[in-house]
Amino acid sequence: MVIFFGAHMLTILLMMALLPVYIILAVKDERHDQTMRIVWVVLFCTVNMFAMPVYWYLYVWRKAGRG
């Protein structure tokens, strides 16, 4: 049981550490207009477990593949 608790706490800490990174990525991305930046920040703050992988796939991973 302690192992599951430790894994859960590490997951929580990882999500808390990634939240400002994703917010900075979304705000500084020039491909987004102001409305999309706000939408992404709200999504990161509310449903971050689902929004972060989607944003990563659409804007981070694909951008690296093109470069």
C-alpha positions in Angstrom: 0.0 0.0 0.0 2.9 2.3 0.8 4.3 1.8 -2.8 1.0 2.9 -4.3 0.9 6.0 -2.1 4.4 6.9 -3.0 3.7 6.5 -6.7 0.6 8.6 -6.4 2.5 11.3 -4.6 5.2 11.3 -7.3 2.5 11.6 -10.0 0.9 14.6 -8.2 4.3 16.3 -7.8 5.0 15.7 -11.5 1.7 17.2 -12.6 2.3 20.2 -10.3 5.8 20.7 -11.8 4.6 20.4 -15.4 1.7 22.8 -15.0 3.8 26.0 -15.2 5.8 24.6 -18.0 2.8 23.9 -20.2 1.3 27.3 -19.3 4.5 29.1 -20.4 4.6 27.0 -23.6 1.0 27.9 -24.4 1.3 31.6 -23.6 4.6 32.1 -25.5 3.5 30.1 -28.6 3.1 32.6 -31.5 0.8 30.2 -33.4 -2.0 30.9 -31.0 -4.2 34.0 -30.8 -5.1 35.4 -27.4 -8.3 33.4 -27.2 -6.6 30.1 -27.8 -4.0 30.9 -25.2 -6.7 31.6 -22.6 -8.5 28.3 -23.6 -5.3 26.3 -23.2 -4.4 27.8 -19.9 -8.0 27.2 -18.6 -7.8 23.6 -19.8 -4.4 23.1 -18.2 -5.8 24.3 -14.9 -9.0 22.3 -14.9 -8.4 19.0 -16.8 -4.6 19.0 -17.0 -4.3 15.2 -17.1 -6.2 15.2 -20.4 -5.1 18.6 -21.9 -1.3 18.2 -21.4 -0.9 15.1 -23.6 -3.1 16.6 -26.3 -1.2 19.9 -26.3 2.1 18.0 -26.3 1.0 15.9 -29.3 -0.4 18.8 -31.3 2.2 21.5 -30.7 5.4 20.2 -29.1 5.9 16.7 -30.7 4.8 17.7 -34.2 6.8 20.9 -34.1 10.0 18.8 -33.3 9.2 16.4 -36.1 9.0 19.2 -38.7 12.2 20.9 -37.6 
